[in-house]
Structures are given as structure tokens and as C-alpha cells.
Amino acid sequence: MSEVTDEPPASPAGPRFVAVSELVVPEAGREALRAAFLDRLGEVDQWPGFQGLQVLADLADPCSLMMISWWDSQNCFSDYMKSDDHRQSHGRIPTGEDRPRPRRFRRYEVVAT
């Protein structure tokens, strides 16, 4: 029987880089954004160095979301961010007045897991 953990997926060497995007979305746009995440294209899943993606909604403020992606390296992440796959993926995010807006973006090096 396999063990269930709360840790992100990892390569044999483990993830070395994490990108965290904090978003705020007006209440009227929340469901459309959630639907876009649930029905995502998944192109990133095939990218070299991609480890996994988590999208979290703040229980105290459901208009605040955090998107966390796990990578082998910052270079792998940067290559994906420059790709057509990334542009296509983000082209599906709702636009207009109720669109999500970036609040903060942070990059982390994984020190220990």
C-alpha cells in the first residue's frame, strides 16, 4: 500500500524551484476562474522539469488565490514561461472587468523537503 503525503510530486532529485503567484479575483469572476483551472489544457504537464501545480483558495478570503508550481529548476520554469504553450494556457483565463489580477509573484529555491 502506498503512503499518502501532503508533499508535492518530485523527481528522484526532488523539486528545486517553486513559483508562487498570488491572485485576486472579483467575486463575480471566481467561478469562471475556478472552471478554467479545473478544465486547464495541461500542456505544462509535459514540459521538461515540471513537477506539479496546486491552486489554493483562501478560506478567509475566497477572492484570493495562490497558484504554486514545482519545477526541477528556475531555467525549466523560465523556458515554459516563454513558450507558446504558456500563452495558450493563459489565453483561456477570463478577461474583462471580473478577470483575476496578480497581487504578488515570488520565486523560491527549495532548501529542504
C-alpha positions in Angstrom: 0.0 0.0 0.0 1.4 3.4 -0.9 1.7 6.2 1.6 -0.4 9.3 1.2 1.5 12.6 1.8 0.9 16.3 1.5 4.2 16.8 -0.3 4.3 17.9 -3.9 5.2 15.4 -6.6 9.0 15.1 -7.0 11.6 13.8 -9.4 14.2 11.4 -8.0 16.3 14.5 -7.1 13.2 16.4 -5.8 11.9 19.8 -6.9 14.5 22.6 -6.7 12.4 25.6 -7.7 8.9 26.8 -6.8 7.0 29.7 -8.4 4.1 31.2 -6.3 1.6 33.6 -7.9 -1.0 35.3 -5.6 -4.1 36.4 -7.5 -7.2 38.4 -6.5 -10.4 37.9 -8.5 -13.6 39.8 -8.1 -16.4 37.7 -6.6 -18.3 37.8 -10.0 -15.3 36.2 -11.7 -14.5 33.5 -9.2 -16.5 30.6 -10.7 -15.2 31.3 -14.2 -11.6 31.2 -13.0 -12.1 28.1 -10.9 -13.7 26.4 -14.0 -10.7 27.5 -16.1 -8.3 25.9 -13.6 -10.4 22.7 -13.4 -10.5 22.4 -17.2 -6.9 23.5 -17.8 -5.2 22.4 -21.1 -2.5 20.6 -19.2 0.3 21.4 -21.7 2.6 22.3 -18.8 2.3 18.7 -17.6 4.6 17.6 -20.4 7.2 20.3 -20.0 10.7 19.2 -19.1 11.3 19.9 -15.4 7.6 20.4 -14.4 6.8 18.7 -11.2 3.2 19.8 -10.3 0.7 22.5 -9.9 -1.5 23.5 -6.9 -4.2 26.2 -6.9 -5.4 27.2 -3.5 -8.3 29.4 -2.5 -8.0 31.3 0.8 -10.7 30.1 3.2 -10.9 33.5 4.9 -10.9 35.4 1.5 -12.2 33.2 -1.4 -11.4 36.1 -3.8 -7.7 35.4 -3.0 -6.0 32.5 -4.7 -2.5 31.1 -4.7 -1.0 29.2 -7.7 2.0 27.1 -6.8 4.1 25.3 -9.4 7.0 23.0 -8.7 10.0 22.7 -11.0 13.4 21.0 -11.4 15.0 24.4 -11.9 14.3 28.0 -12.5 15.5 27.6 -16.1 12.8 24.9 -16.7 10.2 27.4 -15.4 11.6 30.3 -17.4 11.6 28.2 -20.6 7.9 27.3 -20.1 7.0 30.9 -19.4 8.4 31.9 -22.8 6.6 29.2 -24.6 3.5 29.2 -26.9 2.0 26.6 -24.5 2.1 29.1 -21.7 0.5 31.8 -23.9 -2.3 29.4 -25.0 -2.9 28.3 -21.4 -3.2 31.9 -20.1 -5.3 32.8 -23.2 -8.1 30.8 -21.6 -8.2 32.8 -18.4 -11.3 35.0 -18.1 -10.8 38.6 -19.2 -12.8 41.8 -18.7 -13.8 43.6 -15.5 -14.1 40.4 -13.5 -10.7 39.0 -14.5 -8.1 37.8 -12.0 -5.4 40.3 -11.2 -1.9 39.5 -10.0 -1.2 40.5 -6.4 2.3 39.2 -6.0 4.7 36.8 -7.6 7.5 35.0 -5.7 10.2 32.6 -6.7 11.7 30.1 -4.2 14.6 27.7 -4.1 13.8 24.5 -2.3 16.2 24.1 0.6 14.8 21.0 2.2 11.8 18.7 1.9 
